[in-house]
């Protein structure tokens, strides 16, 4: 008698895409890798698409208020990058620990880890936010802002930095969902938050309808409102529970051993992203030497770059989840294969985007400003940074793979050498002694990202991350 095959047919691409958006029940430690990457990456990419759309739309409206308003956003965001560093450091360790417990088929352990992460996040939010409420103007002056920028932007900076804890918690809670494999829930939460933000942005900036005209301060208030609603809904979903993770009332307590373990991994993770993000503060400080027009051009170009780089982070986050869950399931070779495949897909995507930006840089910048002093500077920034897209694509996936394994030390060392020992000194040398001005800063970014990508690939190939305990 002829044997009957028991292998289930693979769903079509369309069905897989629908499953990814609705929320998949797939075990990511089993089955085809391409399908696992697709099911995780699609909602993570869509999650980041609206986040990146917000970044572009925000500067689109603020750009109507002039170069000083855009410069305010640029300076404040360079400071807010410290909050992002803390949020991302906590998030990557949370994703790694939750994913490892899920891979071990231990949802109780995953929920306990999630609670400890939330405790750390709430405490950190208070420590960061309260001082910024009082010292916003001083922080702007410290970054080289002119008196006009300080006068216009103090309210924006106070709300953006003082409410930075909301951004931190939004990142952190979504990291819990991503680590559990609930990428579709994380996507929908961020969409709700950012859609509210996008609606409120022009209303509060220009005083449409019943809303007050708050100028650039309105942009910060819109962001705070939209993301606060998103955070509230995140807590509701965590307590209500999903198929993969649920926080029970008896689990809402401090578990000192888990908290300390999470804190240990988080500290190097925070340092890792602090090194990367504070390097942008250094770059903004150098660019500010060349005036408000240079700062505005840089801010607009970086927002456009972020528009496409954030979806790429969706792919990198998918790689981190796959590494964490497959290491938990004792399948390190599957984890490694997932990273190389994800890196290739990211390279193809970002490489294509880079070619488009190089060709279309000026028309794209003109969508945001027609200021004759800003357009050429923004065009140069967008074009130069796009040259490094291929290297950046692989670098971000490799670094997130280390983080997904719980190895936050290796990316920290790579970032230290790449950003602070290479990028910042090179930016100053090219911009000032070599007299390339702001273009020198932009070229330093390309060189540093390429060096980081190469170093990350070599270290990943050595495979020490496969034995990381968390």
C-alpha positions, 0 to 999 in steps of 0.5 A, a space after each residue: 500500500 502506498 504511504 500517505 504523506 502527513 506533511 501539511 501543505 504550506 499556506 499561500 503567501 497571501 494567507 501567510 500575510 493575512 495571518 501575520 497581520 491578524 496574529 499568528 499562532 505559529 510556533 517560531 521554533 518549528 517549521 520553515 524559517 522563511 515563513 517564521 520570518 514573514 509572520 514575525 517581520 510583517 507586523 513588526 515592519 507595519 508597526 514601525 511604518 506608522 511610527 516612521 510616518 509620524 516622524 515625517 508628518 510631524 516635521 512636515 507640519 513643524 516645517 511650516 513654522 520656520 527653521 527655528 521650529 525645526 531646529 527646536 525639534 532636532 535639538 530636543 530629539 537629540 536629547 530625547 535620544 537618551 530616553 530612547 536609549 534607556 527604553 531600547 536598552 530595557 526593551 531588548 533585555 525584556 524581549 530576550 528574556 520573554 522570548 527565551 522563556 516562551 521558547 522554553 514553553 514557560 509562559 509563567 516565567 515570561 509573565 514574571 519577567 514582564 512584570 519586573 521590566 514594567 517595574 524598572 520602566 516606571 521607576 526610570 520614567 520618574 527619574 528621567 522625566 521630573 528633572 526635565 520638566 524644570 530644566 528644559 530651557 537650560 538643556 536647549 542652551 547647553 546644546 547651542 540653541 540661539 535665544 530665539 530657539 530657546 524662546 520658541 522651543 522651551 515648551 516643546 522641550 519641556 513636554 517632550 522630555 518631561 513626558 519621555 517616560 510615556 515613550 519609554 513605556 510604549 517601547 517596553 510594553 511592546 517589547 513584551 508582546 514582541 518577545 512573546 511572539 505577539 507581534 500583531 498586537 504590538 503593531 495594532 497598539 502602535 498604530 492606534 497611538 500614532 493615528 491619534 498623534 497624527 490627527 492631533 498634530 496639525 490641530 494643536 500646532 495651527 489651532 484648527 477648530 476648537 483646539 488652541 494654536 500652540 505652535 511647535 509646543 502643540 506637536 509635543 502635546 499631540 505626541 504625549 496624548 497619543 502615546 499615553 492612550 497607547 500605553 493605557 491600552 497596552 496595560 489593559 491587553 497585558 492584564 486581559 491576556 493573549 494566547 502567548 502571555 498574560 499577567 495575573 494579579 498574583 504575578 504583580 509583585 517584585 521578584 528580586 532575582 528576576 529583576 536583578 538578572 533583567 537589570 544586569 542585562 539591561 544596564 549594558 543594553 542601555 549603555 549600548 544604545 546610550 553610546 549610539 544615541 548620544 553620538 547623535 547629540 555629538 553630531 548635532 552639536 557639531 552641526 549647530 556650529 554652522 547655524 539654524 539652516 544646517 540644523 534644519 536641513 539635518 533634522 529634515 533629512 534624518 526624519 526622512 531616513 528614519 521613515 525607511 530605517 524604522 521598518 528595517 528595524 522591524 526585520 531586525 526585531 524579528 531576528 531578535 525574537 527568533 534568536 531568543 525563542 530558538 535558543 530557548 528551544 535549544 536550536 542555535 543553528 536555526 537561530 543563526 540561519 534566521 539571522 543571515 536570512 533576515 540580514 539579506 532581506 534587509 540589505 535588499 530593502 535598504 539598498 533599494 531605498 538608498 538608490 532611490 534617495 540618492 537619485 531623488 534627494 532634492 525633490 524629496 527635501 522640497 516636500 518639506 521646505 522651500 527655504 533656499 538656505 535649507 534645501 541644499 543642506 538637507 539634500 546633501 545630508 539625505 544623499 550622503 547618508 543613503 550611500 551607507 544603507 547596505 552596510 547599515 542593513 546588515 549591521 542593525 540585524 546583527 546587533 539585534 541578534 546579539 541582543 536577542 540572545 541576551 548578549 548585550 556586551 558585544 554590541 556595546 563594545 562595537 558601538 563604543 568603538 564605532 560611534 565615539 572612537 570613530 564617528 565623532 572624532 571623524 565628524 569634527 575633523 572632516 567638518 572643521 579642520 578639513 572644512 567640509 562643514 556639515 557634509 563632513 558630519 554626514 560622511 562620518 556617519 557612513 564610515 562609522 555605520 560601515 565599520 560597525 556592520 563589518 565588525 558585527 558580522 565577524 563577531 556574529 560568525 564566531 558564535 559565542 552568543 549561542 552559549 549566552 545564558 539569561 
